[in-house]
């Protein structure tokens, strides 16, 4: 299953390591250090103000979508729409 994380970006839900809210990112020295060490992996999906951080391998997405919304998207049952081959 894929999840929309902002802009036109879709990522596989199985690739998500963590989804963190903005307050957690700003208040944790460990996360700030992690971001500093992984500058090249950061993908900005917002115009400066992000609401959540999605960690995958190999990217870190700064998303304009709230972590609660992303969680709801992850927990939604897959669509029962069938696609004919």
C-alpha positions as CSV (number, residue, x, y, z in Angstrom):
1,X,0.0,0.0,0.0
2,X,1.2,3.5,-0.7
3,X,0.6,6.6,1.4
4,X,0.5,10.2,0.2
5,X,2.9,12.3,2.3
6,X,2.6,15.7,0.7
7,X,3.0,17.4,-2.7
8,X,2.8,14.6,-5.3
9,X,4.9,12.2,-3.2
10,X,3.6,8.7,-2.5
11,X,5.7,6.2,-0.5
12,X,5.3,2.5,0.3
13,X,3.8,2.1,3.8
14,X,6.2,-0.8,4.4
15,X,9.2,1.6,3.9
16,X,8.1,3.9,6.8
17,X,10.4,3.6,9.8
18,X,8.9,6.4,11.9
19,X,6.4,9.3,11.7
20,X,7.2,12.1,14.2
21,X,5.2,15.2,14.9
22,X,6.8,18.7,14.6
23,X,7.0,19.3,18.3
24,X,9.0,16.1,18.9
25,X,11.4,17.0,16.1
26,X,12.0,20.5,17.5
27,X,12.4,19.4,21.2
28,X,14.7,16.5,20.7
29,X,18.5,17.0,20.5
30,X,18.9,13.5,19.2
31,X,16.6,14.1,16.3
32,X,18.3,17.4,15.5
33,X,21.6,15.6,15.5
34,X,20.1,12.9,13.2
35,X,18.9,15.5,10.8
36,X,22.2,17.3,10.8
37,X,24.0,14.0,10.0
38,X,21.5,13.2,7.2
39,X,21.1,16.6,5.5
40,X,21.4,15.1,2.0
41,X,18.5,12.7,2.6
42,X,16.0,15.4,3.6
43,X,13.2,16.0,1.2
44,X,11.2,19.2,2.0
45,X,7.5,18.8,1.0
46,X,6.4,22.1,2.6
47,X,7.2,25.7,2.2
48,X,9.4,25.9,5.3
49,X,6.7,25.0,7.9
50,X,6.3,21.2,8.2
51,X,3.9,19.4,10.5
52,X,5.5,15.9,10.6
53,X,8.7,14.1,9.7
54,X,8.5,10.7,8.0
55,X,11.7,8.6,8.2
56,X,12.3,6.0,5.5
57,X,15.4,4.4,4.1
58,X,17.0,6.3,2.4
59,X,14.9,9.6,2.8
60,X,13.6,11.8,5.5
61,X,10.5,13.7,4.4
62,X,9.4,16.9,6.1
63,X,5.7,16.9,5.4
64,X,2.9,19.5,5.5
65,X,0.5,16.8,6.6
66,X,-0.1,16.2,10.4
67,X,1.2,13.0,11.9
68,X,-2.3,12.1,13.1
69,X,-3.6,12.3,9.5
70,X,-0.8,10.2,8.2
71,X,-1.5,7.6,10.9
72,X,-5.2,7.5,9.9
73,X,-4.1,6.9,6.3
74,X,-1.9,4.0,7.4
75,X,-4.6,2.4,9.4
76,X,-7.3,2.6,6.8
77,X,-8.2,-0.8,5.3
78,X,-7.0,-1.3,1.8
79,X,-9.6,-0.6,-0.9
80,X,-11.7,-3.5,-2.0
81,X,-11.6,-2.2,-5.6
82,X,-10.4,-4.9,-8.0
83,X,-8.2,-4.0,-11.0
84,X,-8.7,-6.1,-14.1
85,X,-5.4,-7.3,-15.7
